[in-house]
């Protein structure tokens, strides 16, 4: 019962690591857009982590419509899925856990 805080701490560490990787620049050109990691939810047993992200466009923030935003979110989602191995490797290097959670990526639409 005393481990109720652990998934939250692990989620914050994953969010911090992934945000840092995006700031330093990943080699995938689909991640050139302004991508923000809004949160990470880790299951109580630590086997899965759901990463929520939002895509911002600096150039035409007002002119973007729903279809374009959805298309850009899909591109970023594909890029994140293809970089999953690299992300898990970096998490394993920086966080000392026995089992690195399986990463699931979802676009966060709460800002819309």
Secondary structure, DSSP 4 states (H G I P E B T S, - for coil): -TTTTHHHHHHHHHHHHHHHHHHH--S-GGG-SEEEEEEEEE-TTSSEEEEEEEEE-SS-TTT--HHHHHHHHHHHHHHHHHTHHHHHHHHHHHS--SSPPEEEEEE--TT-
